[in-house]
Amino acid sequence: MAKVTQKQESPRGNRQEVVGEVVSDKMDKTISVKIFRRVRHAKYGKYLKKTSVFKAHDEKNEAKQGDRVRIQMTRPLSKTKRWRLMEIIERGLQEIEGVQV
């Protein structure tokens, strides 16, 4: 007879979250998000602005270009997609004014 044990539900742990701006929403259920970060130069000590672009999964196609969004790291969803859209923090200028770009 097999022993039945209850599996404890554990949180997924600390997943990395970042805030960035949507630079492209032309793909189906995928957005490109540009992340800005400041890094200190090793020799001169000056702070430089570095950028990275991540592909994020947007299930409902609700994020548009120019929106400020929060994305969270997740398991690989495709060849380049490793992030998931968590929330839209601020709508872009096109959405507020009702202008179609």
N, C-alpha and C positions, 0 to 999 in steps of 0.2 A: 504494500500500500504506500502511495506517495505521500510525503509529508507536505502539508499545505501551510505556507507562511505568508503573512501579509507583507507586501512590499511598501516600504516607507516612501512617501512622496517627498522628494527633496527639491529645493529650488535649483534652477540651472546654474547657479553661481553668478559671479560677477561678469557680465558680458560687457564688452567695451561699447560705449555710446559716444557719438560725436554729433556736433551740430554743423550744418553746412548749407550751401545754396544750390538749388537745382539748376544745372546748366543745360540739360537736355531731357525732354520727356517724349521723344519721338518713337521710342521702342514700346512694344506692347508689354505692360506690367513691369517695366523697368525704367528707372530714372538714373541719370548721372548726377552725382553730388560732388561739388568742389568743396574741399576742406582747407581752411587756412590754419597754419600753426607757426609759432615763432620759435626759432632755434638760435642758439648762441654760437657765434663763430668761435672755433677752438683757439685760434691764435690772437685775433683782434678783439674778441669780446663783444663785437657789435651784434645786435639782434637782427636776424634776417627773416623775411616772411616766405615761408615755403608753402606750396600748394600740392594737393593730391586730389585725384578724381576717382571716386568709387562708384561702382554700379550697385544699385539697391533695388530690392523687390518691392513693387508697389501693386498690391493685389487688385485694388479697385481703380487704378489709373486716376487717382484724385490729385496728385501733386503736379503742378505746372511749373514751367520755366520761370525762374525768379523767386520762387517760394523758399522760405527758410525752414529747414526740416531737421528732425532728429532721427538718426539711423542707428541701428544696433547690429553688432557683429553676429553672424549666425553660421550654420553649417554651409558648405558649398551648395549653391542652388543651380549653378551652371558653370561654364568654363571660367567666366570672369566675375560672376555675381556671388558676393560673400556677405552682403549686408541686407537688412530688412528695414523698411520704413516704419518708424514708431509713431510719429505724429508730425503734423504740419504746425510749426510754431507761428509763422507769420506768412500771410499771402503776399504774392508779388504785386508790383505796381499795376500790371495788366488786369489782374482780378479786381482790384479796388476801384479803378476808374472805369472798368467795363470795356476797355479798349482791346480789340482783337489784333494780335500781332502775327 
